[in-house]
Amino acid sequence: MFTQILWWTANFAEVLLLARSVQGKFFRSYPTFYFYLASVLIVSLLRFAVFTLFKKYRGAVRIANALLLCILAAVILNIVAGALSGSVWPPGETMAALERDMRALQSVLLFVIIGLLAYYKVPIGRNLIGIVVGYSFYVAASVMSLGFGSLPGFGSRPGWRSILPIAYLATLSIWCFALWSYHANPEPGPDSKIERDYKYLSEQTKRILSRARSYLKMGGQL
C-alpha cells in the first residue's frame, strides 16, 4: 500500500512538472530534461496499463507466462553452459553490479560537471541548479542503495525496497520547487576564463590540423 502511494504521488509530481513547463512556456529551455521526465512517466503508466490489462484477460496472462518461461529457460541454459565451460555467471549479481557501476559512473560525471562549473565560475540560474542538485541526490541515493542492498541482511529487509522510491519522490520535490517558474541563466562575461580556454584549445587544434595537412601534402616530410 505504501509503495502504491509513493508511485502515484511520483506520477502526480511528474505530471505537475510537465504541465507547469507547458503553462509557463519554458519547456523548450530544457528539452532533454523534460523529455526524460515525460519518458519516465509514459513508461510508468504503460506498465500500470499492461498490468491492469493482464489481470482482466486470461489469454494475455497465459501468453505472457509462456514468454517468461521461454526467457527463464534461456537464462537457465546460459547459466548451465557457463558452468560447463568453467565460468560461473550469476545473472542477478551481474545485473546489480552493472547497475551499481553505471550509477557510480553517473556520479563521477556529475562531479566532473560540477567541478568544471565551479572552476570556471559559470553563472547558472535557479532552474539548472535544481536539476543538478535533484539528480545528484537521486544518483547518490541509488549508489548507496545498490551498494548496501548487495550486503547480506540488507536486501531482504521489506523496507529496503522503499528507499529508491522515497529518494525519487524527494528528487521530484526538489525539481518542483526549483522549476515552478522559469529563471534564465545569467550571461557569462566576455572575458570569462572558459572562453579564453576554449579559444586557446581551438587555436591549438587548428594548428595541429594544419601541420597534419602539410605533412600529408609533402609526402610525410616535415
C-alpha positions in Angstrom: 0.0 0.0 0.0 2.8 2.4 0.9 4.6 1.6 -2.3 1.5 2.4 -4.3 1.1 5.7 -2.6 4.7 6.6 -3.4 4.2 5.5 -7.1 1.0 7.6 -7.6 2.5 10.6 -5.8 5.6 10.4 -8.0 3.4 10.2 -11.1 1.4 13.2 -9.9 4.6 15.2 -9.4 5.8 14.3 -12.9 2.5 15.4 -14.4 2.7 18.6 -12.4 6.2 19.4 -13.6 5.3 18.8 -17.2 2.1 20.8 -17.0 3.8 23.7 -15.3 6.5 23.8 -18.0 3.9 23.9 -20.7 1.8 26.5 -18.9 4.9 28.7 -18.3 6.2 28.0 -21.9 9.7 27.2 -20.7 9.9 23.5 -21.5 11.9 24.4 -24.6 14.7 25.8 -22.3 15.4 22.3 -21.0 14.1 19.9 -23.7 16.3 17.0 -22.7 15.2 17.1 -19.0 11.5 17.3 -19.8 11.9 14.6 -22.5 13.5 12.3 -19.8 10.7 13.2 -17.4 8.0 12.5 -19.9 9.6 9.2 -20.9 9.7 8.0 -17.3 6.0 9.0 -16.8 4.9 7.2 -20.0 6.8 4.0 -19.2 5.4 4.0 -15.7 1.8 4.4 -16.9 2.3 1.9 -19.7 3.5 -0.7 -17.1 0.4 0.0 -15.0 -1.9 -0.3 -18.0 -0.3 -3.6 -19.1 -0.6 -5.0 -15.6 -4.2 -4.0 -15.4 -5.0 -5.4 -18.8 -3.3 -8.7 -18.0 -5.4 -9.0 -14.9 -8.6 -8.9 -17.0 -7.6 -11.1 -19.9 -6.6 -14.7 -19.0 -5.3 -15.3 -22.5 -2.9 -12.5 -22.3 -1.7 -13.8 -19.0 -1.0 -17.2 -20.5 0.9 -15.7 -23.4 2.9 -13.6 -21.0 3.6 -16.6 -18.8 4.8 -18.6 -21.8 7.1 -15.8 -22.9 8.5 -15.5 -19.3 9.1 -19.3 -19.2 11.0 -19.1 -22.5 13.1 -16.3 -21.2 13.7 -18.2 -17.9 14.7 -21.3 -19.9 17.1 -19.3 -22.0 18.7 -17.8 -18.8 19.0 -21.3 -17.2 20.6 -22.7 -20.3 23.0 -19.8 -20.4 24.0 -20.4 -16.7 24.4 -24.2 -17.3 26.5 -23.5 -20.4 28.7 -21.1 -18.4 29.1 -23.6 -15.6 30.1 -26.4 -18.0 32.6 -24.1 -19.7 34.2 -23.3 -16.3 32.8 -19.8 -15.9 30.0 -19.0 -13.5 27.6 -16.2 -14.4 25.1 -15.2 -11.7 22.6 -13.0 -13.5 21.2 -11.3 -10.5 24.5 -10.3 -9.1 25.8 -9.3 -12.5 22.9 -7.0 -13.3 23.0 -5.4 -9.8 26.8 -4.9 -10.2 26.2 -3.4 -13.7 23.5 -1.0 -12.4 25.7 0.0 -9.5 28.7 0.6 -11.8 26.6 2.7 -14.1 25.2 4.8 -11.2 28.8 5.2 -10.0 29.9 6.4 -13.4 27.0 8.9 -13.5 28.1 10.2 -10.1 31.7 10.7 -11.4 30.4 12.6 -14.4 28.2 14.8 -12.2 31.2 15.6 -10.0 33.2 16.5 -13.1 30.5 18.8 -14.4 30.1 20.4 -11.0 33.8 20.8 -10.7 34.0 22.5 -14.1 31.2 24.8 -13.3 32.9 25.8 -10.0 36.4 26.1 -11.6 35.2 28.3 -14.5 32.7 30.1 -12.3 30.0 29.6 -14.8 26.9 31.5 -13.8 23.8 29.3 -13.6 20.2 30.0 -12.7 17.9 28.5 -10.1 16.4 26.1 -12.6 19.7 24.4 -13.6 20.8 24.3 -10.0 17.7 22.5 -9.1 18.1 20.0 -11.9 21.7 19.2 -10.9 21.0 19.1 -7.2 18.0 16.8 -7.6 19.6 14.4 -10.0 22.8 14.3 -7.9 20.8 13.4 -4.9 19.0 10.6 -6.7 22.2 9.2 -8.2 23.9 9.3 -4.7 20.9 7.5 -3.1 20.9 4.9 -5.9 24.6 4.1 -5.5 24.2 3.8 -1.7 21.0 1.7 -2.0 22.6 -0.7 -4.5 25.8 -0.9 -2.5 24.2 -1.6 0.8 21.5 -3.8 -0.8 24.1 -6.2 -2.1 25.3 -6.8 1.5 23.9 -9.8 3.5 20.9 -8.8 5.6 20.1 -5.6 3.8 18.4 -6.6 0.5 16.0 -9.0 2.2 14.5 -6.3 4.5 10.9 -5.3 3.5 11.5 -1.6 3.9 14.7 -1.6 1.9 12.7 -1.6 -1.4 11.1 1.7 -0.5 14.5 3.6 -0.3 14.7 4.4 -4.1 11.0 5.4 -4.5 11.3 7.7 -1.5 14.6 9.2 -2.9 13.0 9.7 -6.3 10.0 11.4 -4.7 12.4 13.7 -2.8 14.1 14.4 -6.1 10.8 15.3 -7.7 10.1 17.6 -4.8 13.4 19.4 -5.4 12.6 19.8 -9.1 9.1 21.1 -8.4 10.5 23.7 -6.1 13.3 24.8 -8.4 11.3 24.5 -11.7 8.0 26.0 -10.7 8.9 29.2 -12.6 11.5 30.0 -15.2 14.7 31.6 -14.2 17.1 32.3 -17.1 20.8 31.5 -16.7 23.0 34.6 -16.3 25.0 35.5 -19.4 28.8 34.8 -19.0 31.1 37.8 -19.2 33.0 38.5 -22.5 36.4 37.8 -20.8 35.4 34.6 -18.9 38.1 32.0 -18.3 36.2 29.3 -20.1 36.0 31.4 -23.3 39.8 32.0 -23.1 40.5 28.3 -22.6 38.1 27.4 -25.5 39.8 29.9 -27.8 43.3 28.5 -26.8 42.1 24.9 -27.4 40.6 25.9 -30.7 43.7 27.6 -31.9 45.9 24.6 -30.9 43.6 22.2 -32.7 43.7 24.3 -35.9 47.5 24.4 -35.7 47.8 20.6 -35.3 45.4 20.0 -38.2 47.3 22.5 -40.4 50.6 20.7 -39.6 48.9 17.4 -40.3 47.7 18.6 -43.7 51.1 20.0 -44.6 52.7 16.7 -43.6 50.4 14.7 -45.9 50.9 17.1 -48.8 54.7 16.9 -48.5 54.6 13.1 -48.6 55.4 12.6 -45.0 58.4 15.1 -44.8 58.2 18.0 -42.4 
